[in-house]
Amino acid sequence: MEFNLAVIKGDGIGPEVVSEAMKVLDKIGEKFGHTFHYDQLLMGGCSIDATGVPLTDEAVAAAKKADAVLLGSIGGNTSTSPWYQLPPNLRPEAGLLKIRKELNLFANLRPALLYPELRGACPLKEEISEKGFDMMIMRELTGGLYFGERETKEVDGVMTAVDTLTYNENEIRRIAIKGFDIAMKRRKKVTSVDKANVLDSSRLWRKVVEEVAKDYPEVELEHMLVDNAAMQLVKDPAQFDVILTENMFGDILSDEASMVTGSIGMLASASLNETKFGMYEPSGGSAPDIAGQNKANPIATILSAAMLLRFSLDLDKEADAIEAAVKKVLEDGYRTCDIVSEGTTLVSTTEMGDLICERL
Ligand code: NAD
């Protein structure tokens, strides 16, 4: 089959890690009989340098035409780069906010997986980390507290700030459907996280999630209060498959979940809209401290490409092959500088890409 991918390499280590992911995609194409056409677009600092803005409308239009978007990372050193002398709406990150909005990416998906070979980097107690874990956090990205009305004013001589947490049933339903769809591709369990003992928005969340669950009889649904979820993530992370939650709870829990895996260079992510379209990117940033040195870990981006195949192109076997090749390369003892430990072999960004391709 033929697929059109928009590719945004971006700044810093972005071009280095995305090139390795493209190398892996091409190898998958060869092996499984697909052709990936790449439309390379500018976003972030490189777009500012070339066009004066962090993302042009032409780039947005081209991204919309693609089957999916693969992104590296954008931005530079925020203290020294001239990009950060510009007004906020012209800085690199404004490109990211614009593309998320234009593509209507309301669902954020972050896997947190502990590879047995990287257990040493997990900050949890050994009896917990040895069980391993493999979860997916599905976070609502465009509603809730971060998008509600807010104001700060003086009330009876006292400064008072108000933030509003609003969700309507349609916003909840569409993210719940995404969560259950993803669970069907995994171990078929959804933990819906809310604060239904206190918040009205959470009670509506719970009601709508239960309605959606009726269409997925194979999926086990449980509800968990957010304070308990934060605790369970460090006490027994193995219990989770898909965690489905609203914007702010997801913001906090997904960072907590990625911390317990221990390595930023391994963490993929995806943002999806109502169709199968999505934008896939590593969770880390542009790492200006190691950019241009062929040192960055490309695995997060390669695993993001695997998610792209699975969730936007429905190529599950191909995604499995990439994930298995990553596992194998770790089993064989190869590590980039961020995950290297005694007794393992240090390799560069390009070597890691080659080693993964060899194992496909
Ligand atoms: P960062 O994630 O870029 O780096 C934090 C640390 O992790 C650094 O020491 C870096 O070397 C390391 N690191 C990150 N990815 C790595 C990889 N693949 N391999 C090996 N080491 C890796 O975060 P930061 O330093 O806070 O931000 C740098 C720039 O990235 C800023 O301009 C920031 O705004 C931008 N940023 C962009 C995105 C994005 O594009 N989505 C996300 C976060 C930060």
Boltz pocket constraint, residues with backbone or C-beta under 6 A from the ligand:
constraints:
  - pocket:
      binder: B
      contacts: [[A, 13], [A, 17], [A, 72], [A, 73], [A, 74], [A, 75], [A, 76], [A, 77], [A, 78], [A, 93], [A, 96], [A, 264], [A, 265], [A, 281], [A, 282], [A, 283], [A, 284], [A, 285], [A, 286], [A, 287], [A, 288], [A, 289], [A, 290], [A, 295], [A, 296], [A, 297], [A, 298], [A, 300], [A, 338]]
      max_distance: 6.0
